[in-house]
Amino acid sequence: MEIQNKATSLWGNFFKVNMVQIRTFHMTWFAFFACFFAWFGIAPLMIIVREELNLTKEQVGWTIIGSVAVTIFARFLVGWLVDRYGPRMTYTWLLVLGAFPVAFIGLANSFESFLLFRLAIDMIGASFVITQYHTSVMFAPNVVGTANATSAGWGNLGGGVTQLMMPLIFSAFVIGFGFTDAAAWRLSMVVVGGVIFVIGIAYYFLTQDAPDGNFKDLRAQGKMLKKEKVAGAYWQALSDYRVWILFLIYGACFGIELTVNNVAALYFYDYFEVDLITAGAIAASFGLMNIFARTLGGIFGDNFGSLWGLKGRSFWLFIVLLGEGLALMLFSQMNVLFLAIPTLILFSLFTQMAEGATYSVVPFINKKALGAVAGVVGAGGNAGAVAAGFLFKGAIEWNDVFFIIGAVVVAASFLSFLIRFSPQREAEERIAFEQAQMDVLVNKAEEAKRAVMTSQRLIAEAKAELAK
């Protein structure tokens, strides 16, 4: 059965936190922001960690791979868990348990122990699946692409903010409190771990699974698939070739973003000879584009969908993926700083719009197994990051690696044309889309009617005063 009472407007209700859909939207993007901040919190400090632990280039490459590898499997698992137990409980446990390896990575004193903690931190990367699921069940077809893209984009913003903030937190411990470099990077991670633990507790109390209640209650009322039937829907989703096409496509956009988050500070530090804080600030500019870029991808996805249906969403995905690949190839050829920065930003714009465009398609693949689809596609992002990470640990110069990856993304963009929907499905979604649009107009008409009635009452009262 379809989940009912989804919100048909995001921006019009943006500050109405009494609405469970809007309150959940704000909680879920902020939880993802905190997870992303923690997930890549160590990346801008790798310059310090590399020196202290005497890491080689190959070992740094393994930490880059390790930072995203476990998340592939975690996203598959979380996709199943969220279909079965709901996003509220799944997110709560992920945040609470994930806080421990984040806070305790400072116990590492060798490459091997550092890599083990890095692998453990990976599991919080699965938070993305829950965020996308939670907004998908809260918002109607006319705005679900925008809601998904905005929640993910603002969450991904954590990857940019952490590049800027972690060097500052580190510096505060060193300069403000007199700690050594070795102690300061460890204490910085303890702070981050404590924050996501608190957010996990808040998520439990401030959200619910769906607009009409939690999954346990909805299943008892016969409004959702029973837990026992979730596994069947999960395997049905895995057998759909479109899910695996989106798996590859998401690897070509989000996977590349993950890789750049890991290597950007080191790349600018080594190749352009800037200092730690400057390298972090430049790297942050890549992630900070998430403030609006991913949302743009979702907005245009919804707009293309309103004009040309589900196939319009797929075509928009092709456009932004192609732009991403070409922009990355251009960035790889920049060897002076004042040209490298704007091309990095252009590349970031297309990358994050491609991510938003991908998840404006995902909710329409299989609604009975939305968690499974979101999990598999999300895992594709990490698989792409692992594949790219192997290139960075080799002997190839990093600018050449960027060019190769850009060419692969250009090739991957043409996979978008393989994402097709049946005429029946197109018609069903057109009806749902127009119904949601009609609901928006009805709500606006009711608001206008109330405003007119208020004005009429005020006029009548004023006339009565004049008549006295």
N, C-alpha and C positions, 0 to 999 in steps of 0.2 A: 504494500500500500504506500501511496505517496504521503510524505510528511506534510502536514497542513500548516496554514497560518505563517507562511514565510514572509519576511519583510519585502515590500516591493520598492522601497527607496532606502538608499544609504545616506546620501548627503542631506536630504530633506529631514531626516530624523537623527542626524549625526550626534546631537547632544542630549537626546532623550534616553538617558541611561536607565530610566524606569522600564523601558522596553527590553525584554530579555534578549531579543535579537541584537540590539545595539550594544547592550552591556557585554554580551558575549563577544561581539566583534572587537570591542576595545580590549577586553581581557585576553583574547586569543592572539591578537597581533602583538600585544605587549609581552605576553609569555614567550612568543617566538623570538621577539627582539632580544629578550634576556638570554634565551638559549643560544641564539646566534652570537651574541656578545661573548658568552662563556665558551662556546665551541671554538671560536677563533681568538679568544683572549690572549693565548700564548703566542700567536703568530707575530705580532709586532715586537715581542720581547725576545724573539729567536736570535737576534743579534747578540744579546747578552747571554742567552742560554748556550748558543753555539760556542762562545768563547769559554764559558765556565766548564762545560762538559766536554770540551775539545772535540766537537762533532766535525766529521769530514763532510765534503759535499755530498757524497753518496748517502751518508747517514741522515743529513738534512733532507735529502730526497725521500728517504724511507719515512721520515716523520710527516712529510707532506702527504704521502700515500696513506700513512697510518691515521691521519687526521680525518679521513673520509671513508676508509674501507669498511669499517664495522657498520657504519650508517646504512650501507646497502642492505644488509641483512636485517638491521633494526627497523628499517622502513617497511620491508615485507611483513615483519612480525607485527608492527604497530598497526599497519593497515588492517590486518585480521582482528587484532584486539579491539580497535575502535568500532568495527562493525559489530563485534560481539558484546563488548562491555560499555560502549559509549565514550565520547570524547572527554567528558568531565573526569571520570575516574582514571582514564588512561593518561591524560595530561598531568593530573595530580601526582601519580606515582612516578611518571617519567621525570618530572621536575625535582621531586624530593630525592629520588635515588640518584639522579644525575648530578646533584649538588656535591656529592661526596668525592668522586674522582676529580672534579674541578678544583675543589678546595685542597685536595691532598696531593696534587701533582708536584707540589714543592718537596715531597719526600724523595723524589727522584734524584739519584746521584751518579747515574751512568746513562749511556745511550739506551741500554736495554730496559732499565726501569722507567726512563722517560717515555720510551715508545709504548710500554704497557699502559701507562696512565693516559697517554694520548689516545690509544685505542679505546680505553674505557670511556673517555669523554665523548667519543663518537656517538654514543647512543642518544645523546640529547639532540643530535641532528635529525632524529626521527620526529621531533616536535613539529616540523613542517607539515607532515601528513595530517596530524591532528588539527592544526590550524586551518588547512584547506578543507578538511572534512567539516569542521565546525561551522565555517562560514557558508559552505555549500548547503548544509541542512537548514540554515537560518535565513537564506535569501532566495528570492524568486528568480526565475530564468531571465527576466529583463535586466537584472542588476547583479546576478551571481558572478559574472566575469569580473566586474568592477570590484565587488566585495572580496573575492578571492585574491585578485591582483594587489589590492590595497593592503590587505592583512599580511600577505606574504612579503610585499615590498617594504612595508614599514618594519616588518620583522627582520628582513634581510638587512635593513639599515643598521642593525646591530653589528654586522660585519664591517661596516664603514666606521661607525662610532668607536668600536673597540680599537681600530687602528689609530685613532686619534687620542682616545682616553687612556688606554693602558700605558703608553709611555709617560703620560702625565701622572697617573697614579703611582707608577714606578718611581718617577722623579720626586714625587711628594714624600715617599718613604725614604729616599736617599737624602734629599736636600732638607726636607722639613723635619724628619725624625732621626736622621743620622745613621740609617741602616746601610749595610754594605749592599753592593749590587746583588750578591748571591742571596741575601735574605729578602731584598726588596721585591724581586720578581715572584718569589714564593708567597710573600704576604699579599701581593696584589691579587693573586689567584684565590686566596682564602676569602678575600672580600667579595669577589664575584660569586663564589660558591654559596656564601651565605645569602646573597640576594636572591638567587634562583630557588633556594629552599623556601624562603618566605613567600615567593610568588606561587609556588606549588600549593601551599596551604590556602592562599587567597583564591586560587582557581576553583578549589573544591566548594567554597562557600559562596562565590559570586556568579557562578554560571550554572546552566543546566544543559542537558544533552540536545534538546530540540525545543522549538517554540512552545509546544504543548506539554512539555514535561520531560522527565528522564526516561531512558530506554526501558528500564525495569517496569515502570508504570504503563508505558505505551504498549509493551508486549503483553502485559496482563489484560489490557483493554482490547487486544487483537488488532492494534493499529500498526504493528511492525512485524517483520519476520521473527520467528522464534530463534533463540540462540542455536538450536540444533540444525536449523536450515542455513545458517550463515556460511558454513563450510562449503555447501553445494554452490552457493552464489559466488564464493571466493574462487573456486576452481573454474567456474564458468567465465569469470572475468579474465583469468589467466589464459584461457584458450582463445581469447579474442586478439587477433593479430594487430588491431589498432592500438591496443594497450602497449604492445611491444614497439610499435612505431613511435608512440609518444615517449616510451622509455628511452629510445635512442635520441629523439629530438631534445628531450629535457637534459640528457647528458651533454648535448652540444650547446646548451645555453647555461643552465644552472651549474652543470659540472665545470664549465669554464670559469664561471664566477667564483666557485669555491677555490679553484686552482689559483686564480689571480689574488684572492684574499690571502692565500698562503704565501705567495711568492712576491707580491708587489713591493712590499717594503724592502725585502732583500734585493730585488732587481734594481730599484732606484738607488739603494745604498751602494751596491757593487758597481753598477754600470754608469751611474751619473755622479757618484762620489758626493752624495749629500749626507747630512748627519742623521742620527736616529729619529729625532722629532720631525724633521723635514720629510724624511722617507715615509714615516707613519702618516703625516698629513696628506702627502700625495696619494698614498695608498687609500686613505680614507675617502678621497674624492671619488674614487671608483664606487665604493659602497654607498656613499651618501646620495648618489643618484636614485637610490631606492625610495627617496622621499616622494618622488612623483613618477619615475620612469616605468616601474612595473605597473602602477595604477593606469598609466596611459595605455599600456599593452592590453589591460583588461577592458578599459573603456572602449577602445577601438574594436576589440573583439566583440563586445556587446553591440556596438554600432554596425559592424560588418554583419553580425548575426541578424540584426533587425532588418537589414537591407536584403541580404542574400541567404538567410537561413544558416544552418549548421555548416554548409560548404563555404560560406563567407568567412566563418571563424577560422577554418583551415587555411584559406587563402591568405588571410592576414598573418597567420603564423609563418607562412612561407616568406612573406615580404620582410618581416623583421629578422628572421633567421639569416636570410641572404645578406641583409645590411650588417648584421653582427659579424659574419665571416669576413666580409670585405673590410670592415673597420679594423678588425684585429690584424689582418694582413698589412694594412696601412700603418698601424701602431708599431708593428715589428720592425719597420724600416726607419723609424725615427731615432736619430742618434744625438739630438740636442734637446735639452730639457724643455725649452719653451714650445717645441713642437710635439714632444712626447705627451705632455700633460693634456692638451686639448684633444688629441687623437685618442688618448685613454678614456676621456670623458665621453667622446662620441661612441666608442666601442661599448662603454658601460651602458649608455642610453639604449642601444639596440639589444644588448644582452638582456637587460632587465625587462624591456618591452616583450621580448621573445618568451621570457618566463611567464609574464602575465598572460600572453596570448595562449600559451600551452594550457594553463589552468582555466582559461575561458572555454576550452574544449572538453577538458576532463569530466566535468559534472554530467555530460550528456552521453558518455560512453556506456555506462551500466549503473543505473540508479539503485539497483538492489545490492550492489557490491561496491558502493562508492569508496569505502575505505580501502578495499583491495586495489581498485584502480589508482586511487591517489597514492597508495603505498608503493605500487610497482613503478609508476611514473616517477615518483619522488626518488626511488632507489636508482633510477636511471641517471639522475643528476650526480649522485655519488659515484656511480660506475664510470661516468665520463670523467670525473675528477681523478679517479684512480688511474685510468688510462693515460690521462694527460700528465699525471704525476710521474709515471715511469719515464716519460720523455725528459722531465726536468732532472732526473737523477743520473742521466747518461752524460756522455761526453759532448753532446751537441750544445752549441751556444744558445743561451736562453732566448735571444731575439729570433734565432732560426726556429726554435721550438714554437714561438708565438705564430710565426708565419705558417708553419705546417698545420697547427691547430686551426688557424683561420681558414685554410683551404679545405680542411675536413668539415668545418661548419657550413661552408658554402655548399658542399656536396650533400650534407645532411638536410639542408633546407628543402630540397626537392622531394624528400620523403613525405612532406606535408600533403602532397597531392594523393597519397595513398589512404588518407583518413577520410573515409566515405560513410554516408548514412543512407539507409533505405528511404524511399519516398514516404512510407508510412511514418517512419520516425521523424522525418523532416516536418510532416504535417502535424504530428502530435506536439512537437516542440513549438511550431508556429502558433498553435492554439494556446499553449501554455504561456508563451511570450506575450501574445496579444491580450490574454486574460489578465496577466500581471500589469500590463500597460493600462488596461481599462480600470483596474483597481486603483492605480495611481491617479487617474483622471477623476474617478468617483470620489476618492479621498479629498482631492483638491476642490472638487465641486461642493462637497459637504463643508469644507473649511470656508469656502467663499459664501455659502449660504448662511453659515453661522455669523460671519462677519457682517453680511447685509442685515441680518436680523438684529445684531447688536447696534448697528448704525441707525436702523429704524427706531429702535427703542430709545436711543439717545436723542434722536430728533423729536420724538413724541414727548419726552421729558422736558426738552428745551422749550417746545411750543406750549406745554402746560405751564411752565414757569412764566412765559411771556403773557399768557392769558390771565394770570392772577392780577 
